[in-house]
Amino acid sequence: MNASIENRIATRSAVISRVKRDLIQRLSLSYTEEDLHEDASLIGSGLGLDSLDALEIILGIEQEFRVKIEEGNISVLRSINTIVDYILENQTHPAASAQVTEGGTR
């Protein structure tokens, strides 16, 4: 497999894991990372999170990944995959992506 593709897969996997850990910790969810499917709905019928949880998730994403989510852009919170897509598309610090793959924090 192409090294570039392998790097993107590794980076995405690391971000997924960090997002799951952050959600579990920040919202005091009684789930493990394995319990949270990347395509499950976060708000409403999926995990049953409410608007206060959504605000907490947004603040966490902005702090953890140093990306800004525009006010009213709730579509980012559709699922873990949409959050990860947003992070990877909007992360402006190349060093931040390197830290993601190393599992480090800032």
Secondary structure, 3 states (H helix, E strand, C coil): CCHHHHHHHHHHHHHHHHHHHHHHHHCCCCCCHHHCCCCCCCECCCCCECHHHHHHHHHHHHHHHCCCCCCCCHHHHHCHHHHHHHHHHHCCCHHHHHHHHHCCCC
